[in-house]
């Protein structure tokens, strides 16, 4: 067991030591190291490196290259230079350009860290030792020989040196190494090194794909450059002639030039220009030396694999021998021997066309005449060539071509073509006695329907003149679209009737228009007025007459359109719905109206832009025309044309002008006016709201009034504690307890709204207890206490007791004179007031008094209401002696109010201003008699007596109204039931009834 443990420990120690040694020792290729330095032409070189396992040094600048042009042992640190150019295209590479490259010098290159503290790798070399040329280019092959058995063949390889190696300057001498293998093998065979750009490979097996590649190195150098792209060679066991490069033929179109073309067959490796070359000699090859052969004068750039012989290299009646050879002329692929006249193949004829000759009576068959032109390349007119033409035709649904007999001319008739069938026609030609035809022309299609209408065949569309000095005739080919080319149809004319003219008198159109197709123009030299013209439309060869017109120039005048058409507003209707305009224009410039050669008539047409119907005005001879009753706010289109006076035909219309007159409308649009009106209305509403803000707030958000009597506790009325009430009322106002702190409920506002603004004597007597209640009106006995609390809720002057009398606003009331007048009239009316016969008394504005308060509760149960300043009034009553003294003291005392019931005011109380102090009973009688006396006197209104300033509550009627009587007159005792509910904090008539002892 111990031995086993020892063995295990030994193996563990060995394994641990090996692992530690592997961990501590980093392989050279795992740390940053150079991949190598390479030069392709000894003028520049580059050095590349790999970071190994140090992937953290992959960023540019993590590793740096430093070099020196001598051995590092004899160099100081200042002699080292950093890499002149770090490549941006290839990572981890430093490029040394021509300025930093020196041949025959030793270079020392080091790979260092960013801070140069660590040296990872170092290379020492001479530039000529690191030369690795670029791969050769244009590697190709040519078949040399094939064995009789067809199992093996020999090829010739060719290539070009790399472009970077400047061999012409003699800087470098290269050696080439060729490697090849079958496509199914992984083993490369290497041929011997050669210094040239050719190498033969022998004994390659047929029917096998062979891969060939090549590389090179400098003579005397160690390292080869990269291999070129591989080339694949394949030769079948039996090579047919057309599978190897061969001539496709030599052709001449005019015996002045010729061209030879070839095909590479199965040798696609010879497709590049220069892989195959053409050599020729102007005699048979057996009697020619190699120096007599000449290469192709011009290899065509437009057509690949073609050689062109121009006029300088073409000779007729002489034999040519032409050979197709390889690039190095070692292999001869094909040869031709010919005479130029034997290889003539003319170009196709041009302008092939047809013309209808006849149609059968039944309309089932027709005959046509074909026409064409010789090819332009064949100089037929010079007599160099005589051509023969072959016409072929077929129905469009057939594959079989029918061939007509050869003809030497440029016309051929085809008979018995079937109607309603499309026929295809083509033509080709050859040299007379020649062997080969040229190519076919483009096909033309012939179609004739069973019934040909006159307008379907070529016909004149008309002849017209614009100024009697010139004219033009135009035609249409109809259904004969094959006659659309210039010259297919021709115009002939004569200046007399055709019946009396000979063929020699006919002349062709003097000028076929180039701007307008199918038109003939007759200028001034060929135009005569007052003479008949006969014009005919014929075929190209004049064999067919399609149409004829006879006319006099004066009969075909169609003037040009008038110019400068314009309009002017004449009138507009009162309503603005209609208007009149004046049109004006100028005669056409081509019609010399001022010279008197032509007299014109003008026709004006107009319509609304939304209508399709033109309205025509009467003809006029002048250059002005009025149009009446045109509607406003409507676009009108106007145009004009003219004709010669006495002529038949109008000319073309002028350009239209558009007339538009708007109706009288305000300058400002309706929408703008609506917006302005809305803004003004909004401003007015805002102004009203701002000016009446308090009233609107009261209407929209009224406050619930809480009227209270100063110094009076409502609970005392409810509990019947009259002694406490009397004690409160007997004390001075300043010493009364403040039971309510809310300034809005300090006072009672008794609002009196009078209906007729007057008091009758009957009502007054009822108030002062002159008449019993039964004789008084209902409104005087039962009136409503409109305890709205308006003043208490809305008047800010009531917030302070000290300013109550001075800040209270004024409201309108009755004057003293009106009161006296109303009383005297009521006394004379025997106690009954008739509102239907008497007019109400007018009211005069007086100053409004402050709210009254309960001054005293008497033993009879009457409540005495008096102004706040009652004490001052009572002190001054003894000083008043008469009416005159009362008027003098009136200005120094505050006004007192008398609250009375006006019968004409539907039970509401009204306020009367008192200008005199409180009166006693005797004084009141005197004042009453005085007021009765003053009804018919002229005493001033200021001297009239006033109503008593103090009032007491006499009783409450069934309508819960207060009856107020003067202080001197005791009020009758009224007993009020005490079972009614009591509002919280209000003094109501029911409570007043319970006060009486």
ZIMO-V427238 format. One record per residue. N is the residue number from 0. RES is the residue in three letters. PHI is phi in whole degrees, 0 to 359 (none if undefined). PSI is psi as a letter, one per 40 degrees, with the letter a starting at -180 (none if undefined). Layout:
((N	RES	PHI	PSI) (N	RES	PHI	PSI))
This chain:
((0	UNK	none	d) (1	UNK	295	d) (2	UNK	294	d) (3	UNK	294	d) (4	UNK	295	d) (5	UNK	295	d) (6	UNK	296	d) (7	UNK	296	d) (8	UNK	294	d) (9	UNK	295	d) (10	UNK	294	d) (11	UNK	294	d) (12	UNK	293	d) (13	UNK	295	d) (14	UNK	294	d) (15	UNK	293	d) (16	UNK	295	d) (17	UNK	294	d) (18	UNK	295	d) (19	UNK	294	d) (20	UNK	293	d) (21	UNK	294	d) (22	UNK	287	d) (23	UNK	280	d) (24	UNK	259	h) (25	UNK	264	h) (26	UNK	298	i) (27	UNK	300	d) (28	UNK	284	e) (29	UNK	274	e) (30	UNK	259	i) (31	UNK	305	h) (32	UNK	207	i) (33	UNK	283	h) (34	UNK	278	d) (35	UNK	144	i) (36	UNK	239	h) (37	UNK	225	i) (38	UNK	234	h) (39	UNK	260	e) (40	UNK	214	e) (41	UNK	62	e) (42	UNK	254	d) (43	UNK	219	i) (44	UNK	206	i) (45	UNK	218	i) (46	UNK	237	h) (47	UNK	235	i) (48	UNK	219	i) (49	UNK	229	h) (50	UNK	280	e) (51	UNK	66	b) (52	UNK	274	e) (53	UNK	267	g) (54	UNK	292	e) (55	UNK	288	e) (56	UNK	255	f) (57	UNK	274	e) (58	UNK	285	i) (59	UNK	301	h) (60	UNK	96	e) (61	UNK	291	d) (62	UNK	240	i) (63	UNK	231	i) (64	UNK	255	h) (65	UNK	232	i) (66	UNK	221	i) (67	UNK	210	i) (68	UNK	268	f) (69	UNK	200	i) (70	UNK	291	i) (71	UNK	293	d) (72	UNK	291	d) (73	UNK	258	e) (74	UNK	245	i) (75	UNK	271	i) (76	UNK	300	d) (77	UNK	286	e) (78	UNK	278	e) (79	UNK	282	h) (80	UNK	235	i) (81	UNK	279	i) (82	UNK	310	h) (83	UNK	291	d) (84	UNK	204	h) (85	UNK	280	h) (86	UNK	290	h) (87	UNK	268	d) (88	UNK	275	d) (89	UNK	248	h) (90	UNK	292	i) (91	UNK	59	f) (92	UNK	215	i) (93	UNK	242	h) (94	UNK	250	h) (95	UNK	250	h) (96	UNK	278	a) (97	UNK	297	d) (98	UNK	288	d) (99	UNK	246	e) (100	UNK	244	h) (101	UNK	228	h) (102	UNK	279	i) (103	UNK	64	e) (104	UNK	242	i) (105	UNK	276	h) (106	UNK	246	h) (107	UNK	242	h) (108	UNK	238	h) (109	UNK	240	i) (110	UNK	253	h) (111	UNK	240	i) (112	UNK	284	i) (113	UNK	301	d) (114	UNK	268	e) (115	UNK	65	e) (116	UNK	278	d) (117	UNK	245	h) (118	UNK	254	h) (119	UNK	271	d) (120	UNK	203	i) (121	UNK	210	i) (122	UNK	235	i) (123	UNK	229	h) (124	UNK	203	i) (125	UNK	248	i) (126	UNK	299	d) (127	UNK	292	e) (128	UNK	278	e) (129	UNK	252	e) (130	UNK	289	h) (131	UNK	227	g) (132	UNK	297	i) (133	UNK	293	i) (134	UNK	293	i) (135	UNK	296	i) (136	UNK	237	i) (137	UNK	57	f) (138	UNK	291	h) (139	UNK	210	i) (140	UNK	217	i) (141	UNK	221	h) (142	UNK	288	h) (143	UNK	263	c) (144	UNK	217	i) (145	UNK	227	h) (146	UNK	294	i) (147	UNK	298	d) (148	UNK	288	e) (149	UNK	77	e) (150	UNK	267	d) (151	UNK	226	i) (152	UNK	208	i) (153	UNK	241	i) (154	UNK	228	i) (155	UNK	247	h) (156	UNK	272	i) (157	UNK	219	i) (158	UNK	203	i) (159	UNK	236	i) (160	UNK	293	i) (161	UNK	297	i) (162	UNK	291	d) (163	UNK	287	d) (164	UNK	273	h) (165	UNK	276	g) (166	UNK	288	d) (167	UNK	293	d) (168	UNK	279	e) (169	UNK	79	e) (170	UNK	289	d) (171	UNK	227	i) (172	UNK	235	h) (173	UNK	254	i) (174	UNK	240	i) (175	UNK	245	i) (176	UNK	240	h) (177	UNK	256	h) (178	UNK	236	i) (179	UNK	211	i) (180	UNK	196	i) (181	UNK	284	i) (182	UNK	297	d) (183	UNK	269	e) (184	UNK	251	i) (185	UNK	256	e) (186	UNK	260	h) (187	UNK	268	h) (188	UNK	264	h) (189	UNK	247	h) (190	UNK	274	i) (191	UNK	291	i) (192	UNK	293	i) (193	UNK	228	i) (194	UNK	264	e) (195	UNK	272	a) (196	UNK	251	f) (197	UNK	224	i) (198	UNK	205	h) (199	UNK	265	i) (200	UNK	240	h) (201	UNK	245	i) (202	UNK	71	f) (203	UNK	283	i) (204	UNK	277	h) (205	UNK	288	i) (206	UNK	61	f) (207	UNK	229	h) (208	UNK	280	h) (209	UNK	247	h) (210	UNK	252	h) (211	UNK	233	h) (212	UNK	217	i) (213	UNK	212	i) (214	UNK	215	i) (215	UNK	217	i) (216	UNK	212	i) (217	UNK	283	i) (218	UNK	299	h) (219	UNK	91	e) (220	UNK	275	i) (221	UNK	265	d) (222	UNK	256	i) (223	UNK	275	i) (224	UNK	277	a) (225	UNK	287	i) (226	UNK	282	i) (227	UNK	282	i) (228	UNK	295	i) (229	UNK	288	i) (230	UNK	240	h) (231	UNK	252	h) (232	UNK	240	h) (233	UNK	216	h) (234	UNK	234	h) (235	UNK	289	i) (236	UNK	294	d) (237	UNK	237	h) (238	UNK	264	h) (239	UNK	283	i) (240	UNK	302	d) (241	UNK	284	e) (242	UNK	275	e) (243	UNK	259	i) (244	UNK	306	h) (245	UNK	205	i) (246	UNK	283	h) (247	UNK	268	e) (248	UNK	144	i) (249	UNK	238	h) (250	UNK	226	h) (251	UNK	236	h) (252	UNK	262	e) (253	UNK	213	e) (254	UNK	63	e) (255	UNK	253	d) (256	UNK	220	i) (257	UNK	205	i) (258	UNK	217	i) (259	UNK	236	h) (260	UNK	232	i) (261	UNK	218	i) (262	UNK	229	h) (263	UNK	281	e) (264	UNK	64	b) (265	UNK	274	e) (266	UNK	267	g) (267	UNK	294	e) (268	UNK	287	e) (269	UNK	255	f) (270	UNK	276	e) (271	UNK	284	i) (272	UNK	301	h) (273	UNK	97	e) (274	UNK	293	d) (275	UNK	240	i) (276	UNK	230	i) (277	UNK	254	h) (278	UNK	231	i) (279	UNK	219	i) (280	UNK	210	i) (281	UNK	268	f) (282	UNK	201	i) (283	UNK	291	i) (284	UNK	292	d) (285	UNK	292	d) (286	UNK	258	e) (287	UNK	246	i) (288	UNK	273	i) (289	UNK	301	d) (290	UNK	287	e) (291	UNK	278	e) (292	UNK	281	h) (293	UNK	235	i) (294	UNK	282	i) (295	UNK	311	h) (296	UNK	291	d) (297	UNK	204	h) (298	UNK	280	h) (299	UNK	289	h) (300	UNK	269	d) (301	UNK	276	d) (302	UNK	245	h) (303	UNK	292	i) (304	UNK	59	f) (305	UNK	215	i) (306	UNK	240	h) (307	UNK	250	h) (308	UNK	251	h) (309	UNK	278	a) (310	UNK	298	d) (311	UNK	288	e) (312	UNK	246	e) (313	UNK	244	h) (314	UNK	225	h) (315	UNK	276	i) (316	UNK	65	e) (317	UNK	233	i) (318	UNK	281	i) (319	UNK	245	h) (320	UNK	242	h) (321	UNK	237	h) (322	UNK	238	i) (323	UNK	252	h) (324	UNK	239	i) (325	UNK	283	i) (326	UNK	298	d) (327	UNK	267	e) (328	UNK	64	e) (329	UNK	281	d) (330	UNK	242	h) (331	UNK	253	h) (332	UNK	268	d) (333	UNK	204	i) (334	UNK	211	i) (335	UNK	234	i) (336	UNK	227	h) (337	UNK	202	i) (338	UNK	250	i) (339	UNK	299	d) (340	UNK	292	e) (341	UNK	278	e) (342	UNK	253	e) (343	UNK	289	h) (344	UNK	227	g) (345	UNK	297	i) (346	UNK	293	i) (347	UNK	293	i) (348	UNK	298	i) (349	UNK	238	i) (350	UNK	56	f) (351	UNK	292	h) (352	UNK	210	i) (353	UNK	214	i) (354	UNK	221	h) (355	UNK	288	h) (356	UNK	262	c) (357	UNK	216	i) (358	UNK	225	h) (359	UNK	296	i) (360	UNK	298	d) (361	UNK	284	e) (362	UNK	77	e) (363	UNK	266	d) (364	UNK	226	i) (365	UNK	209	i) (366	UNK	241	i) (367	UNK	230	i) (368	UNK	244	h) (369	UNK	272	i) (370	UNK	218	i) (371	UNK	205	a) (372	UNK	234	i) (373	UNK	295	i) (374	UNK	297	i) (375	UNK	293	d) (376	UNK	289	d) (377	UNK	271	h) (378	UNK	279	g) (379	UNK	290	d) (380	UNK	296	d) (381	UNK	281	e) (382	UNK	84	e) (383	UNK	291	d) (384	UNK	227	i) (385	UNK	239	h) (386	UNK	254	i) (387	UNK	239	i) (388	UNK	243	h) (389	UNK	241	h) (390	UNK	257	h) (391	UNK	236	i) (392	UNK	211	i) (393	UNK	198	i) (394	UNK	284	i) (395	UNK	296	d) (396	UNK	267	e) (397	UNK	249	i) (398	UNK	259	e) (399	UNK	262	h) (400	UNK	268	h) (401	UNK	263	h) (402	UNK	248	h) (403	UNK	274	i) (404	UNK	294	i) (405	UNK	294	i) (406	UNK	227	i) (407	UNK	265	d) (408	UNK	274	a) (409	UNK	251	f) (410	UNK	225	i) (411	UNK	206	h) (412	UNK	264	i) (413	UNK	239	h) (414	UNK	245	i) (415	UNK	70	f) (416	UNK	281	i) (417	UNK	278	h) (418	UNK	287	i) (419	UNK	61	f) (420	UNK	230	h) (421	UNK	280	h) (422	UNK	243	h) (423	UNK	254	h) (424	UNK	232	h) (425	UNK	217	i) (426	UNK	211	i) (427	UNK	216	i) (428	UNK	216	i) (429	UNK	215	i) (430	UNK	284	i) (431	UNK	303	h) (432	UNK	72	e) (433	UNK	280	i) (434	UNK	266	d) (435	UNK	252	h) (436	UNK	280	i) (437	UNK	279	a) (438	UNK	288	i) (439	UNK	282	i) (440	UNK	284	i) (441	UNK	293	i) (442	UNK	284	i) (443	UNK	242	i) (444	UNK	247	h) (445	UNK	243	h) (446	UNK	216	h) (447	UNK	235	h) (448	UNK	288	i) (449	UNK	296	d) (450	UNK	235	h) (451	UNK	262	h) (452	UNK	282	i) (453	UNK	302	d) (454	UNK	285	e) (455	UNK	274	e) (456	UNK	261	i) (457	UNK	304	h) (458	UNK	205	i) (459	UNK	284	h) (460	UNK	268	e) (461	UNK	144	i) (462	UNK	236	h) (463	UNK	211	i) (464	UNK	232	i) (465	UNK	262	e) (466	UNK	212	e) (467	UNK	64	e) (468	UNK	258	d) (469	UNK	223	i) (470	UNK	205	i) (471	UNK	221	i) (472	UNK	238	h) (473	UNK	234	i) (474	UNK	220	i) (475	UNK	229	h) (476	UNK	281	e) (477	UNK	65	b) (478	UNK	274	e) (479	UNK	268	g) (480	UNK	294	e) (481	UNK	288	e) (482	UNK	256	f) (483	UNK	274	e) (484	UNK	284	i) (485	UNK	302	h) (486	UNK	95	e) (487	UNK	293	d) (488	UNK	241	i) (489	UNK	231	i) (490	UNK	253	h) (491	UNK	231	i) (492	UNK	218	i) (493	UNK	210	i) (494	UNK	268	f) (495	UNK	201	i) (496	UNK	291	h) (497	UNK	294	e) (498	UNK	292	d) (499	UNK	256	e) (500	UNK	246	i) (501	UNK	270	i) (502	UNK	300	d) (503	UNK	287	e) (504	UNK	281	e) (505	UNK	280	h) (506	UNK	236	i) (507	UNK	279	i) (508	UNK	312	h) (509	UNK	290	d) (510	UNK	204	h) (511	UNK	278	h) (512	UNK	290	h) (513	UNK	268	d) (514	UNK	277	d) (515	UNK	246	h) (516	UNK	293	i) (517	UNK	60	f) (518	UNK	215	i) (519	UNK	241	h) (520	UNK	249	h) (521	UNK	251	h) (522	UNK	278	a) (523	UNK	298	d) (524	UNK	287	e) (525	UNK	245	e) (526	UNK	241	h) (527	UNK	226	h) (528	UNK	274	i) (529	UNK	65	f) (530	UNK	231	i) (531	UNK	282	h) (532	UNK	246	h) (533	UNK	241	h) (534	UNK	238	h) (535	UNK	238	i) (536	UNK	251	h) (537	UNK	237	i) (538	UNK	283	i) (539	UNK	301	d) (540	UNK	267	e) (541	UNK	64	e) (542	UNK	280	d) (543	UNK	241	h) (544	UNK	255	h) (545	UNK	268	d) (546	UNK	202	i) (547	UNK	210	i) (548	UNK	229	i) (549	UNK	234	h) (550	UNK	201	i) (551	UNK	251	i) (552	UNK	300	d) (553	UNK	293	e) (554	UNK	272	e) (555	UNK	250	e) (556	UNK	289	h) (557	UNK	227	g) (558	UNK	298	i) (559	UNK	293	i) (560	UNK	294	i) (561	UNK	300	i) (562	UNK	239	i) (563	UNK	57	f) (564	UNK	292	h) (565	UNK	211	i) (566	UNK	213	i) (567	UNK	223	h) (568	UNK	286	h) (569	UNK	263	c) (570	UNK	221	i) (571	UNK	223	h) (572	UNK	296	i) (573	UNK	298	d) (574	UNK	284	e) (575	UNK	76	e) (576	UNK	266	d) (577	UNK	224	i) (578	UNK	208	i) (579	UNK	238	i) (580	UNK	229	i) (581	UNK	242	h) (582	UNK	271	i) (583	UNK	217	i) (584	UNK	204	i) (585	UNK	235	i) (586	UNK	296	i) (587	UNK	297	i) (588	UNK	294	d) (589	UNK	289	d) (590	UNK	269	h) (591	UNK	279	g) (592	UNK	291	d) (593	UNK	295	d) (594	UNK	280	e) (595	UNK	84	e) (596	UNK	287	d) (597	UNK	222	i) (598	UNK	240	h) (599	UNK	248	i) (600	UNK	241	i) (601	UNK	242	h) (602	UNK	240	h) (603	UNK	256	h) (604	UNK	236	i) (605	UNK	212	i) (606	UNK	197	i) (607	UNK	282	i) (608	UNK	296	d) (609	UNK	268	e) (610	UNK	251	i) (611	UNK	258	e) (612	UNK	261	h) (613	UNK	267	h) (614	UNK	264	h) (615	UNK	249	h) (616	UNK	274	i) (617	UNK	293	i) (618	UNK	294	i) (619	UNK	228	i) (620	UNK	264	d) (621	UNK	274	a) (622	UNK	251	f) (623	UNK	224	i) (624	UNK	205	h) (625	UNK	263	i) (626	UNK	238	h) (627	UNK	247	i) (628	UNK	70	f) (629	UNK	282	i) (630	UNK	277	h) (631	UNK	287	i) (632	UNK	60	f) (633	UNK	229	h) (634	UNK	281	h) (635	UNK	246	h) (636	UNK	255	h) (637	UNK	232	h) (638	UNK	218	i) (639	UNK	211	i) (640	UNK	216	i) (641	UNK	216	i) (642	UNK	215	i) (643	UNK	286	i) (644	UNK	301	h) (645	UNK	86	e) (646	UNK	281	i) (647	UNK	262	d) (648	UNK	247	h) (649	UNK	279	i) (650	UNK	277	a) (651	UNK	287	i) (652	UNK	283	i) (653	UNK	285	i) (654	UNK	294	i) (655	UNK	286	i) (656	UNK	244	i) (657	UNK	246	h) (658	UNK	243	h) (659	UNK	215	h) (660	UNK	238	h) (661	UNK	281	i) (662	UNK	284	i) (663	UNK	286	h) (664	UNK	233	i) (665	UNK	304	i) (666	UNK	296	d) (667	UNK	267	h) (668	UNK	295	i) (669	UNK	298	d) (670	UNK	295	d) (671	UNK	296	d) (672	UNK	297	d) (673	UNK	297	d) (674	UNK	296	d) (675	UNK	297	d) (676	UNK	298	d) (677	UNK	296	d) (678	UNK	295	d) (679	UNK	297	d) (680	UNK	298	d) (681	UNK	296	d) (682	UNK	296	d) (683	UNK	296	d) (684	UNK	297	d) (685	UNK	296	d) (686	UNK	297	d) (687	UNK	295	d) (688	UNK	297	d) (689	UNK	292	d) (690	UNK	289	d) (691	UNK	245	f) (692	UNK	293	d) (693	UNK	292	d) (694	UNK	293	d) (695	UNK	294	d) (696	UNK	296	d) (697	UNK	291	d) (698	UNK	287	d) (699	UNK	280	d) (700	UNK	231	g) (701	UNK	288	i) (702	UNK	267	i) (703	UNK	285	h) (704	UNK	290	i) (705	UNK	226	g) (706	UNK	291	h) (707	UNK	227	i) (708	UNK	260	h) (709	UNK	301	h) (710	UNK	76	e) (711	UNK	243	h) (712	UNK	266	h) (713	UNK	298	d) (714	UNK	294	d) (715	UNK	295	d) (716	UNK	291	d) (717	UNK	294	d) (718	UNK	271	e) (719	UNK	74	f) (720	UNK	271	g) (721	UNK	280	d) (722	UNK	295	d) (723	UNK	297	d) (724	UNK	296	d) (725	UNK	292	d) (726	UNK	293	d) (727	UNK	291	d) (728	UNK	286	d) (729	UNK	284	d) (730	UNK	283	i) (731	UNK	298	i) (732	UNK	299	d) (733	UNK	287	d) (734	UNK	263	e) (735	UNK	285	i) (736	UNK	289	i) (737	UNK	273	g) (738	UNK	276	e) (739	UNK	227	h) (740	UNK	259	e) (741	UNK	281	h) (742	UNK	294	e) (743	UNK	279	e) (744	UNK	237	f) (745	UNK	282	d) (746	UNK	231	i) (747	UNK	253	h) (748	UNK	254	h) (749	UNK	266	h) (750	UNK	271	h) (751	UNK	252	h) (752	UNK	250	h) (753	UNK	277	i) (754	UNK	277	d) (755	UNK	251	e) (756	UNK	56	f) (757	UNK	202	i) (758	UNK	240	h) (759	UNK	274	i) (760	UNK	295	d) (761	UNK	294	d) (762	UNK	293	d) (763	UNK	297	d) (764	UNK	296	d) (765	UNK	295	d) (766	UNK	292	d) (767	UNK	268	e) (768	UNK	67	f) (769	UNK	279	d) (770	UNK	239	i) (771	UNK	293	i) (772	UNK	291	d) (773	UNK	290	d) (774	UNK	272	e) (775	UNK	271	i) (776	UNK	288	i) (777	UNK	297	d) (778	UNK	291	d) (779	UNK	282	d) (780	UNK	274	d) (781	UNK	244	h) (782	UNK	232	i) (783	UNK	265	h) (784	UNK	270	g) (785	UNK	281	g) (786	UNK	279	g) (787	UNK	281	d) (788	UNK	67	f) (789	UNK	295	d) (790	UNK	290	d) (791	UNK	291	d) (792	UNK	265	d) (793	UNK	246	e) (794	UNK	271	h) (795	UNK	288	e) (796	UNK	288	e) (797	UNK	271	e) (798	UNK	289	d) (799	UNK	237	h) (800	UNK	289	d) (801	UNK	291	d) (802	UNK	256	e) (803	UNK	294	d) (804	UNK	279	d) (805	UNK	276	d) (806	UNK	259	e) (807	UNK	289	h) (808	UNK	289	i) (809	UNK	264	i) (810	UNK	230	i) (811	UNK	289	i) (812	UNK	209	a) (813	UNK	276	i) (814	UNK	276	i) (815	UNK	290	d) (816	UNK	293	d) (817	UNK	293	d) (818	UNK	294	d) (819	UNK	295	d) (820	UNK	297	d) (821	UNK	295	d) (822	UNK	290	d) (823	UNK	294	d) (824	UNK	290	d) (825	UNK	289	d) (826	UNK	290	d) (827	UNK	279	e) (828	UNK	265	e) (829	UNK	57	f) (830	UNK	77	e) (831	UNK	237	h) (832	UNK	260	h) (833	UNK	242	h) (834	UNK	287	e) (835	UNK	281	d) (836	UNK	257	e) (837	UNK	249	i) (838	UNK	274	i) (839	UNK	292	i) (840	UNK	286	i) (841	UNK	281	i) (842	UNK	256	i) (843	UNK	240	i) (844	UNK	289	h) (845	UNK	231	i) (846	UNK	278	h) (847	UNK	275	h) (848	UNK	272	i) (849	UNK	284	i) (850	UNK	295	i) (851	UNK	273	i) (852	UNK	226	i) (853	UNK	289	h) (854	UNK	274	d) (855	UNK	199	i) (856	UNK	252	h) (857	UNK	276	i) (858	UNK	292	d) (859	UNK	280	e) (860	UNK	92	e) (861	UNK	272	i) (862	UNK	258	h) (863	UNK	265	h) (864	UNK	258	h) (865	UNK	216	i) (866	UNK	297	i) (867	UNK	295	d) (868	UNK	270	f) (869	UNK	294	d) (870	UNK	297	d) (871	UNK	293	d) (872	UNK	292	d) (873	UNK	293	d) (874	UNK	291	d) (875	UNK	265	e) (876	UNK	291	d) (877	UNK	286	e) (878	UNK	271	e) (879	UNK	272	h) (880	UNK	252	d) (881	UNK	187	a) (882	UNK	288	d) (883	UNK	293	d) (884	UNK	295	d) (885	UNK	297	d) (886	UNK	293	d) (887	UNK	287	d) (888	UNK	278	e) (889	UNK	295	d) (890	UNK	287	d) (891	UNK	268	e) (892	UNK	254	i) (893	UNK	278	i) (894	UNK	281	i) (895	UNK	251	i) (896	UNK	240	i) (897	UNK	245	h) (898	UNK	265	h) (899	UNK	236	i) (900	UNK	258	h) (901	UNK	262	h) (902	UNK	293	d) (903	UNK	281	e) (904	UNK	253	f) (905	UNK	59	f) (906	UNK	84	e) (907	UNK	267	i) (908	UNK	274	i) (909	UNK	235	i) (910	UNK	259	h) (911	UNK	241	h) (912	UNK	284	h) (913	UNK	257	h) (914	UNK	256	e) (915	UNK	231	i) (916	UNK	291	i) (917	UNK	294	h) (918	UNK	250	i) (919	UNK	274	a) (920	UNK	296	d) (921	UNK	292	d) (922	UNK	297	d) (923	UNK	292	d) (924	UNK	293	d) (925	UNK	295	d) (926	UNK	295	d) (927	UNK	292	d) (928	UNK	292	d) (929	UNK	295	d) (930	UNK	294	d) (931	UNK	289	d) (932	UNK	287	d) (933	UNK	284	e) (934	UNK	296	d) (935	UNK	246	e) (936	UNK	253	i) (937	UNK	255	f) (938	UNK	296	h) (939	UNK	299	i) (940	UNK	295	d) (941	UNK	291	d) (942	UNK	268	e) (943	UNK	289	i) (944	UNK	288	i) (945	UNK	248	i) (946	UNK	290	i) (947	UNK	302	h) (948	UNK	284	d) (949	UNK	252	i) (950	UNK	230	i) (951	UNK	231	i) (952	UNK	278	h) (953	UNK	279	d) (954	UNK	182	i) (955	UNK	235	h) (956	UNK	274	a) (957	UNK	288	e) (958	UNK	262	e) (959	UNK	61	f) (960	UNK	253	i) (961	UNK	270	h) (962	UNK	253	h) (963	UNK	256	h) (964	UNK	233	i) (965	UNK	300	i) (966	UNK	293	d) (967	UNK	281	e) (968	UNK	260	h) (969	UNK	291	h) (970	UNK	273	i) (971	UNK	297	i) (972	UNK	278	h) (973	UNK	243	h) (974	UNK	258	h) (975	UNK	247	h) (976	UNK	300	i) (977	UNK	253	e) (978	UNK	266	e) (979	UNK	284	i) (980	UNK	290	i) (981	UNK	249	h) (982	UNK	293	i) (983	UNK	289	h) (984	UNK	83	e) (985	UNK	241	i) (986	UNK	262	h) (987	UNK	245	i) (988	UNK	302	d) (989	UNK	298	d) (990	UNK	293	d) (991	UNK	296	d) (992	UNK	292	d) (993	UNK	279	e) (994	UNK	283	d) (995	UNK	300	h) (996	UNK	288	none))
